[in-house]
């Protein structure tokens, strides 16, 4: 409508304007002699009539105004002056300025910053990265703190506000991960006028190949990508890889590309610990020549490297599990106060949240850090992240309260052989996905938690998987120079990575998100089941068994099932044949072993008992194995003395038993809380076997909750 009105106004005044052109040129020449035209943007010379003075005043207002309302008011005043003017030059000038005044709002989205230094991409992909780059030449004492910038994006009917950040050299950036396809607009805001009022639009196209969007919680205990594809977390750990030299970082990425891992755990702050006593090339904070850090500012060079590596991880389908705090520090980062911690989190989230493959682990071993308000910090991350990337807290001994709404998934550490039991307890208690990010590492680093064999690493990972949880691997084999994968990246030497990739292959061949632990369907084994459709049974040696007893399973819901025997170590899958519903007993010719049993159409094959299929596989005559239905039992577990002290402390009844029997000389906090009760007699003579027996008699009456 504005443009139409503008055109009509031009037509009406065209005749009068044409009639005064010659006179206008004459006046123009005269103005060059007097300097009137040149001075119009400054002031009207003495002797100029009042209409000319008014014209100059309005011209000033036009040059300064950005508001539509101001343009319309000036147009009205100019039109009145032109109508009453007898001076042809002034009439033309007034009309010309009036046209510009009226049409200016049509030429751009109001309000707008006309700075040519702001840039953005005209086209981006869904779940890609849109980056607004803004510049200001104003001088600030501390641009990281003194000025903020944000932008409101509108895309396909959805609006989101995103905080920006200072990137050095007079540059601010605002990043968006567009979640909807279609046309988007934006408008920036800041107290700095050079950064505020910048508007524009862009188009969001289909995602790039392999891009599924950010990961989110699905079906209570699992994860999906934003496009609905199921995500199977298979983690590995390289705590300090981003704080080592670029060549080692490249080596780490090259090794990672050869694996099946889908998540990498790493810290932002450098780590000072055994096998990691190296200063990084850059730090999150700048420091002066004396080595003193300026905790009021950040070093954009450090974060630029982090961002580049996160993009490279995404290119190979790996989630970047960013650990925000940890206690292994010599530089003072672990002792920052609450205000500096909050400023750090805001800056990190503003920079990294727009990357689709980011996760937030608030801390590694949060309970070893100086006390801080973790509830406030986790809430801050959630509030600052417009995309809801997964948030969790990793413990040393004391579990975080994972029931809190700011926690999306449970992260656990349990380096004992009972990590699967711990995961099962957490699933029952919190009703959230559980990831055991530390269950012990395959390697030889002379630490009790870093001395697992390859088979032990794989077995523990399968234990946790069969409990309905997920887990993360680590490799602690020592290399010349002290470069270990777990510590700094580099090479993966262990036997477990290939077997864990096979684990993921087996699980994703099944409807794993719909399969739940089913102890009631198996005897002498573990089970995941979607009854009537898919089953996965696992058989291993018992802890104290001299022989392997027969396994019993209960199948139902289909007339015919396909049976496959899986060797998880040699990574072999053997089709055995077909079987039918009912209770069955059998012995497998190998352990550890898995049976993948899936429903198929009736008539696809002739059913046989599983015991017969297993015997036929090795060319033997099947033995007769009776089924004992009474053995199927889904009873809840009770506590015992093989639980860690910290786990017993979480249950009031179990903790009462501890306080009743445990000598006062035994600490109730610190490192000892991760030690199982039945291990205490080895290094604490005050805890006798008789004392353990008394505690066991009471603990075994208390159900695990």
N, C-alpha and C positions, 0 to 999 in steps of 0.2 A: 504493500500500500504506500509506503514512503517513497519508493522509487516511482510509482505511478504519479503521485502528487508532485514530485520533483519535475517529471516530464511535462505535466500540464502547466506548471508554473513557468517553465522555460518557454513553452509555446506562446503563452499569453504575453510575455515580456519581450519576445523576439523582435517584434516590429519596432517598439520604442527603442530597444537597444541598438538596432541597425541604423535607425535615424540619427543616433548620436555618436556613431563610431568615429566619423571624421573629427567631430569636435573633441571626442575623447583623446584622439591622437594628438590634437593641438594642445590639449591640457597636459597630456603626458610629456610632450616636449617642454612645455613650460615648467612642469614639475621637476624635470631633470635640472633645469637651471636654478630652481629654488631649493632643491633637495627635499621637496615635500614627500615625494613617493618613497625615496630612500629612507626618509625619517619616519615613515608611517608606523613602522614597528617599534619605534622608540617613543616619539611624541610628535604632536602637531606643532609647527612653528608658530611663533607669535603672529597674530593677525588672522589666523585661520578661523572661519566662521564656526558657530556652535555645532552645526551638523557635522562638519569635518572633525571637530574634536570628539563628538560622540562616536563617529565612525572609528577613530583611532582607539577609543576606549573599548568598543565592542570587538575590534580586531584583537586587542590584547586578550579579552575574555575568550574569544574563539581559540586562540593559540594555546591557552591553558586548560580549556575545558575538555573533559572526556565523557561527560555525562550527557545522555540523550536529552534530559530535561533542560539542561543548560543550552544545548544547541537550538532547541525549539523556542526557548525564550528569546534568544538572540535573533533568530530568524524573524520573529514577530516584530521586534524593535526595528530591525533593518528594513522590513517591508513598510512600516509606518514612515520611516525617514525617507525612503525612496519615493513613496507616493507624494510626499509633500515637498520634495526637492525640486528646485528650478535649475540646478546645476547638472548638466548632462554627464560630466565626468563622474561626479559624486553619485549620480543615479546608477550609472553602469557599475561602478565599484561596489555600491551597496547591493545591487542585484547579484553581482558575481559572488560576493561574499555570502549573501543570503542563500544562493544555490549551494555553495560549498557547505555552508553551515547545516542546511537541511539534509543534504545527501550524505554527509560524512557518516552518520550512524548506520546508513545502509551498506556502507562499504566494508564493515567489519562487525564481528559479534561484540556487543556492548557488555560490560566495559572491556577494553583491551589494552594490553601493553604492546606498543608498536616496536619494541626492541628487536632488531634484526639478529641479535646474538643468541636468542633462545632457539634450541633445535630439538627435534623429535622425529621419530620414524613415521612416515605417512601410512605404512602398512606393517603390521606385526602379526604373529601367529598366536592362536589361542594357547594359553599357558606359556607363551614366550615372554619376552621382556620388552616393555616400552620404557624408555628412559628420557625424561625431560631434562635437558641441560640448560641451566640458567646462569647468568653472569651478573655480577654487580661490582662496580669500581669503588664503592664506598669502603673506607677504611674502618675496620673494627679491631678493638683490642683483642678479642677472642671470637672469631667468626663461628667457632663450634658452639658457643654458648649465647653470643649476643644477638643473633638473628636466627629465626626459624623459618622454614618454608614448608608448605603443604600444598596438596592439590586435591580437588574433588573431581573424580572421573565419573562420567555417566555413560554406561554401555548397555545397550539393548534393554533399557528400562531399569537397570540396576545402578545405584550410586554408591561409591565408596570413597572415603577420604584416606589419603595416604600421606604420611609424613616423609619429608625429604631430609637431606643431610648435606653437610659441607664436605666438599671433596678437594679442597685446597686450591690455591691460585685463583681466588675470586670466583670459584665455580661451586654452584649448588646443584644437586640432582634429586629428582623425584622418580621413583621406579614403580611401575605397575606390572603385575602379572594379570593380563586380561583373562577372565574366566568365561566370557561369552563372546560369540562371534557377532559381527555386525559393525555398525558405526558407533564410534565413541567420541565424546567431547571431554574437554578438561578446562579447568580454570585454577590458577595458582593463587595463593594468598601468603602474604608476609608483611611485616612492618617495613621492609625495604621495598620501596616502590619499583625498583628495577626488577625485583623478583615477583612482585605481586601483579595480579590482573592479567597474566599471560594466558591466553586462551588458544585453543586450536581443536582440531579433530583428526581422527585417524580411523583406519579400518582394521578390524581383526578378522583374519582369515583362518582357514582350517589349520589344526596343529601340524607340526612337522612329523615326519615318519618316526615312529617309536615314542613320541611324546604322549603320555597318558594323563598328564596333570599331576597335581600334588596328591600325596597319600593321605587318607583319612580313615578313621575307625569305621568298621563295617561289621554288621551281624554280631555286635557286642564284643566278641573275642578276636576279631580279625581286622584286616586292612584291605581297602580298595583304593585304586587310583580314582581320580575325579571323573574319568570317563566310564567308571563302573567295572573296569577290568580288575580281577583279583590281584592283590600284591602279596607275595610270599617273602617275608623278611628272612634273609640269610646273611647275617652280619659278620664282619671281621673288624679287627681293631688295629689301628696304627696311630697311637695317641699323638705323636709329635711330628708327623710327617710334613706338616705345613710350616714347621719351624726349623727345617733343615735346608741344606743348600738346594738350589733349583735342579741340579743334575740328579740328586737322590730323589727328588719329587717326581721327576720324569721316569726314573727307574721304577718307582712305586706304581705309577699309573700303568706302565707297560706290563708289570706283573699282574696287576689287578684285572687288566683286560683279558687275561688268560684263564680267569676263574669264573665261577658261577655266583659269586657274592653279589648281593643286591643292596647292601648297606655298609658304609664305612664309618666307624666311630673315630672321631679325632677331636682334639682340643684346639681352641683358639689361642689361649694363653700358652706360652712355651712351658715345657715341663722340665723340672730339675730333679732327676732321679737316676738310679743306676741305669747305665747304658744310654743316658740322655743328658750328660753333663756338658752341653754345648750351647753357647750363645747363638740365637738365631740371627739371620741376616738383618731382619727388621723386627720391630715390636709393635703391638697395638698402639702404644703411646710413644711419642717422640722423646728423645733424651739428648741432653747437651754433651759437650765434650768431656765434662767431668763424670758422665755416666748417670746423671740425675734425670729421672723421668718427670715429664710434665703431665700429670694425671688430669689436667683440665682440657687437654687436647688429644686428638687421635692422629695416627700416621696413615694417611690414605694409601701410601705405597704398600703397607702391610695388607690392607684390606683388598687392594687391587689384585694381589697374588691369591688371596683366599677366593675371591670371586672367580678368577680364571680357573682355579682348580675345581671349584664347584661346578662350573660349566662343563669341564672335561669329565667329571664324574657322571653328570647327567647324560652326556653323549654316549656313555657305555652302560646306561641303565642302572646306575648306582646312586642310592640315596645318601645324602651328606648329613650324617648324624653329628651335629655341631655341639660339642661339650662346652658350655659357657663358663664354668668355673671348675677348678680342681685345687687340691691342697699342696701339690708337689711343686713348690715355688721357692726361689731365692731372691726374686726381684721386688717383692712387695705387692704383687697383684692379688694374692690370696687374702691380704689384710686390708683391702680398700674398704672404706666406710660405706654405709647404705646409700648415701647420695651419689658417690662416685660409681657404685655398682649399678644404680638405676640409670645414670647417664650413659654408662657403657652399654647396657642392654638396649636402651632406646636407639643408640647409634648403630649397634650391630643389627637389630631387627630392621631398622630403616634401610640399611644397605643390603641385607641378605634375604629378607622375606619374599622378595619378588622372584626368587629362583624356585622353580617348582619342586626341586628334589631336596629341600631343606627339612631337617627335623631339629628340634630343640631339646637337648638334654641339659637341664639346668645346672647340674653338677655331676662330676664323677666323685663318688664317695663324699657326698654332701656332709655326712656326720663327722668327717675329719677336718672340716673347715671351721674357722672361727664362727661363732654364732651370728646369724643374720635372719632377717625376716623373710623366710623362704616363701611364705604365703603371698606376701606383697610382691616379691620378685616374679613368681610364676604368674600371678595375676597381671602384672605389668607386661610380660611377654605376650600373654594371650590378648590383652587389650591393644597392644601395639601392632600385632600381626593381623592384617585384614583377611588372611587366607586360611587361618586355623591350622597351620602346620602342627604335627604331633608334638606334644610337650610331655616330658617325663623327668623323674629325679632318680638318680642312681645312688645306691647306699653302699656303705662298707659293712656295718653290723646292724644298725638300727633302721628298720624300714621307715620310709616316709609314709605319711598318711595319704595313700593313693586314692582314698575316697573323695578327696577334694575335687571340686568341679574343674579347677584349672589343670588337673592332671588327666591326660588323655589315655595313657597306657602305663602299665606297671613295669618298672625296670628293677631287676633284681641282681644281686651278686650272691652266689653260693658256690664256693669252690669244693664242696664235699661231694661224695658220690650220690648224695640224696637231693641233688638240685631239682630233679624231676618232681619229687615230693613237695619241695618248697614251691615250685611253680603251680602245682595242683592246689595247694592251700591258697595261694594268692588269687588264682582264678575264682575259687569259691568265695573268697572274702570280698573281692573288689568288683567282680563282674565287669572287668575291662581286659583288653589284650595284655598278655604278659610276655615280656621279653627278658630272658636271662642273659644279660650282656656279659656276665663273667661267670663261667662255670669251671675255669681252669684252662690252661694253654698247653698246646702241644709244643714240646721243646726240651731244652737242656740247660736252662739258665741258672741252675743250682738254687732255685727257689721252689718251695713246695707247691706253689700254684702254677709254676711254669715248667713242670717236669712230666707232663702226661705223655704217654706214647700216642702214636697215631690211632691205633684201635681204641684206646681209652677216650680220646677226644671225640671220635666218631660215635662211640657208644653213648657217651653222655649227651651228645647232641640229639641222638635218636631217642634217648630216654625222655628228654624235655619235649621233643616233638610229639611223642606218643601221649604225653600228659596234656596235650592241647595247647602248648605254648610255643614260643619261638626262642631262638638263641643266637649268640654271636661267638665266633671263633677267634682264636689268637695263636700266633706262631712266635715262640721264644727261642728258636735255635740261634746259637751265638755264632757270629761271623767275625773275621778279622776286622779290627777297628771298632768292635762293639756295636755294630749296626744290626739290630733285631727288628723284624717286621712289626712286632707288637709295640716296640718303642718308637721306631723312626721310619718304618717302611723298608723299601729295598727289595729283597728277595723273599719268596715263599718257598721254604725247603721241606715243609712237612708233607706227610702222606694224607692228611685229612682233607685239604681243600677239594681235591677231585671227588672224594667220597661224599663230601657235603653237597657238592653240586649234584651228585647222583641222588642224594636225599631229596633235594628240591625237585628234581625231575620226577621222582616217584610220587611225591606229595601233590605236585601240580597236575599229575595224570589223573587224579581223583578229585571229586568234589570236596576238597579238604576243608573249605569253610563251613560246610554242612555236616562234617563228621565230628563227633564228640567222643571223648574218652568213655569207654564202655566196659568197665571191669566186670560187669554182670554177665558179659557175653563170652568170657574167656577164663580158663583155669590154667595156671602155669604159663602165663604170658600177659601181654598188654594188648589193648585193642582201641582202634578208632573206628567209628561206625556211623554210617547213615543207613539204618536198618532197612533191609529189603532192596538196597541199591548198591552200596559199596562198603567193604570192610578192609581193614588193614590190621593184620595180627603180627605181633613180634614175639619171637622166642629167643631167649638168651640163657646162659648158664646162671643158675642161682648162686647167691653169694657163698653158700656153704655146701652146695650140692656136689656129691661125688658122681652122680649120674643125673641125666635129664629125665624127669618124669614125663609121662604122656601129657600132651596139651589137649584141652577140650575147648570147643567153640560151639556157639549157638547161632545158627543161621535161620532167617525167616523172611517172609515177604515176597519171595519169588520162587518159581518152580525150578529154575536152572541158573547156576552161577558158573562163571569162568574162574579157574583157579590158576594162579601163577606163583611160582617159588622165586624169591628174590634173595640174592647174596649181596648184602650191603657193602661188604668189604671189596670183593672182586668186581662189584658193579655189574652183575649178570642177572638177567631175567629169563626164567625158564617156564614156558607154558606146560602145565601138568595135565590139563584136561578140564572136565566139568564135574560139578557135584550138585546136590540138591539141598533143600531146606532141612533143618533138623539139628539135633545135638550130635556132635561127632567127636571122637577121640582119635588121636594120631601121634606119631613120632616123625619128626622131620629128619632127613639124612644129613643136615648141616645146621650148625648154630655158630654165631647168631644168624638168624634168618627171618624173612618176612613172608607172609602170605598175602597177596593182593587178590581179593575175591570180589567180583563184580557181577551184577545181574545181567543176563543176556536173554535173547528171545528163545522161547521154548522150541526145541527141535534143532538148535544149533549144534548140539552134541549129545552123547549118551552120558548120563550122570553116573559117577562112581564115588564111593567114600573117599575122603581125603587121604585116609591112611593107605588105601589101595593105590591112589595116584602117586603118593610119595614113594611107596615101595617099587612101583613100576618104573619110576624115574631112575632108580639105581639098579634095576634088574633083580629085585629081590621079591620073595613071597611075603605078602603082608601078614603080620601077626594079628590075632584077634584082640582088640582092645575095647573093653566094656566102657560105657559112659556112666558116670555117676552124677545125675542131675543135682543132687544135694550139694555138690561142690561149687556150683555157680552161686556166687555170693557177692553182692555189691555193697557190703557193709562199709561204713565210714571208718577211716583210720583213727587210732588213738595216739596220744603222745607216748614217748618212750625216752630212755636216756641217750639215744643216739641223735636227739635233737640238739641244736646249738643253744647255748644259754640265752642268746638274744631272741631266738624264736620262742622259747618257753616264756620269756618275760612278756611277750605280747598277749598271752592268755592269762587272765586273772587267776584261774584255778591252778594252772601249771606254775605260775609265778609264786603262788602261795606254797607249793611244794618245795620250790627252790629255797624260799626264805625259811622254811621249816627245817630243812636238812643241810643246806650248803653252809659250810663254816664262814664266819664273818671275814676270815682272812682271804677269801676268794673274791676278787673284784667283781663288781656288778656292772661295770662299764668298760669301754675301751676295747682293745684287741681281743681280749679273752672271750668276749661275748659271741665271737664267731666259732668258738671251739665247742664241739659236741661234749655233753656231760661225760660220756663214757671214755673220753680221751684224757680227762683231767688227772686221773691217778698216775699217768705217765710222768707228770712233772709237778704234781701237787700232792705230796704224801698225806696231807690233811683230808683228802677225798679218797676214802677207802672203797674197796669193792663191796663191802657190807653196806656202806652208806648208799652206794649206787643201787643195790638190790632193794633197799627200803624205798628209795625214790621211784624205782621202776614199778614197784607194786602199787603205788598211788597214781603215777602218771598214766599207766595203761588203762586206767578207769576214766580218763578225761578225753572226750572226743575232740578231734582237731576242728577248729572253727575258723 
